[in-house]
Amino acid sequence: MASRPVVQVRALEGESSSTLPLPAVFTAPIRSDVVAQIHKSVAKNRRQPYAVAENAGHQTSAESWGTGRAVARIPRVGGGGTHRSGQAAFGNMCRGGRMFAPTKIWRKWHIKVAVNQRRFATVSAVAATALPSLVLARGHRIEGVAEIPLVVADNVESIKKTKEAVAALQTLQAHADVAKVISSKKVRAGRGKSRNRRYRQRRGPLVVYNEDNGIVKAFRNIPGVETANVRSLNLLQLAPGGHLGRFVIWTAGAFAKLDEVYGTYEKGSALKSGYTLPINKVTNTDISAVINSAEVQAVVREAGPSRTKKTSGQKKNPLKNAAILARLNPYAASAKRIAAAAEKRAAAGGKKQGHAQKQVKASKGFKETLLSA
């Protein structure tokens, strides 16, 4: 439905009254990873600082007994006449002691997020609201809705009574989502139920308006329904939990204002200084069609014969296997021959030297002459 160039504008009676061109923001790239990451950072900026009491676990006069008593040197409560006396204190391993590294209120709670990243995530979330598959996947009941995105006439901004707002939702077949919210209200699990967060419930439709002529007070008491001005759309409302596909009901004035707020691909935004819509890196997402197109196949080499990779066999010792040694060291065979030849020459030289010694053996007369001198 989002690919259509125009969108029907529904009157409060539920019938089509006019048409509006589809704003360019609905064709922006949808990046669920960016939305989830930016939502995680932005949601942390609404946290309330908390910390344990500064003197918690130290409200006793405990001193260590020192060494020589066969007990640990942890500080112990003094006195007598009670079970508390002699018990360890202060440490995080002790009953009634302080926690390890007590939390402080000067923790870094706020996370800076670049303006362009926040705008990118918001634009992606807005574009995702126009895809019925994503809206249904998020759990919204839009089976009876005539069209997504759902645009209603501007007179809905002048509704001042909640019963009139409920009647308008029923006429637009959007009340099924409110009924889902009402039936989803459950008691929260955990300690939050005693800390003013007793109930949990789903999110319903988000009503985006251009001018508040009573629409905020009319819709604010309907379970799960939220309102937002088109000039200040919030990522926490467009993608609760970082999940794309919020069911959004646009007024005609707000829908027509989107091109001015976020700009188009031909001109930048009129309300956000220096901002232009992000462009898809790939215009055709059907990659298989691109690969198999005649233009690409004309310049691609033909696939060669398939080859199965030879698995490595048993590892052999090159010191015992001559073939493996020759593959690792081609000079090994030559070195072996040279070493054998050198050994052979050395052996032959030793034999000649021994034969010469036998011929030059000293005579008995020479010894007598040498000793007599």
C-alpha positions, 0 to 999 in steps of 0.5 A, a space after each residue: 500500500 505504501 508504494 501507491 503514489 496517493 493515499 485516501 483521506 477518510 472522513 469520520 464516517 469512514 468513507 473516502 473524501 479526498 486523496 493526498 500524495 504519498 510523502 517522500 519520507 515513506 520511501 526512506 530506507 528502513 534500518 531495523 538495526 539503526 532503530 534498535 541501537 538509537 532507541 536503546 540509547 535514547 531510552 536511557 536518557 529518561 532514567 531517574 538516578 538512583 542509589 543506595 543510602 550513603 550510610 547503609 550498612 555502616 550504622 553500627 559501631 563495629 571494630 575488628 578483634 584483631 588476630 589471635 582469637 581464631 576468627 576472621 579479622 572482619 569488624 565485629 559488633 561489640 557489646 553483649 546480651 544480644 545475638 547481634 554482638 560479635 557478629 561481623 559487620 560492614 563487609 559486603 559478605 556480611 549479614 546487614 553489611 553494605 553492598 559491594 561498590 555502592 551505587 552513586 547518583 553521579 553515574 553517567 546516565 545520559 548517552 549522547 546521540 548524534 542528531 543525524 542518527 536520531 533523525 535517521 532512526 525516526 525517518 526509518 520508523 516513520 517509513 515502517 509505519 506504512 508497511 502493513 506486514 511490519 505493523 501486523 508483525 508488531 501485533 497491531 489489529 489492523 485486519 479491518 483497516 481500509 488502508 495503511 497508512 491511515 489518514 483521516 480528515 482534519 476535523 478529527 483534531 477538533 474532537 473534544 470528548 473521549 466518547 467521540 474519539 472512541 466512536 471515531 476509532 470504531 468507525 475507522 475499524 481501529 478500535 480492535 487495537 484498543 480492545 487488544 490493549 485493554 485485554 492485555 493489562 496484567 500485573 507486573 512481575 517483580 518488585 516494580 508492582 510495588 513501585 508505582 509500576 503495577 500494571 503492564 499493557 500493550 501499545 495501541 494506535 499513535 495519533 499524529 496531528 497538526 494542530 491541537 484543537 482538543 484532540 490531545 485531551 480527547 484521546 489521552 484517556 483511551 488505553 494504549 492510545 498516544 498522540 504526537 505533533 507531526 513537528 516533534 515525532 518521537 522515536 520512543 513512540 514510533 518504535 516502542 521497544 525499538 521494534 518497527 511498525 507502530 500503527 499510526 493514524 495521521 490527520 490530513 494536515 499532519 500527513 501533508 506536513 511531512 514533506 515540509 518537516 523531513 523534506 524530499 529527495 529534491 529539496 531539504 527540510 524546511 524545519 530541520 536545518 541542513 537535513 535531507 532524506 537518507 537515500 538507499 544504497 541499493 535501489 533494487 533490492 532483488 539481488 538475484 535479478 540483478 546478478 542474472 540480468 543480461 548486463 551483468 552476465 555479459 561481463 561475468 566469466 563463466 563458472 569453471 569446473 567444480 573442484 572438491 577441496 582435497 582433505 588433508 590426510 595423515 600427517 607424516 614425519 619428514 625426518 622419516 619420510 623422504 618424499 615429504 622431506 623432499 617436498 618441504 626441502 628440495 635441497 635435502 637430497 643434494 645435501 644428503 649426497 654431498 654429506 655421503 661423498 664427504 664421509 667417503 672421502 674422509 674414510 679414504 683419507 684415513 686409510 692412506 694416512 695409516 699406511 704411511 705411518 707403518 712405513 715411517 716406523 722408527 728403528 731400534 738404532 734410532 731410539 738408542 741414538 736419541 736416548 744416548 744424546 
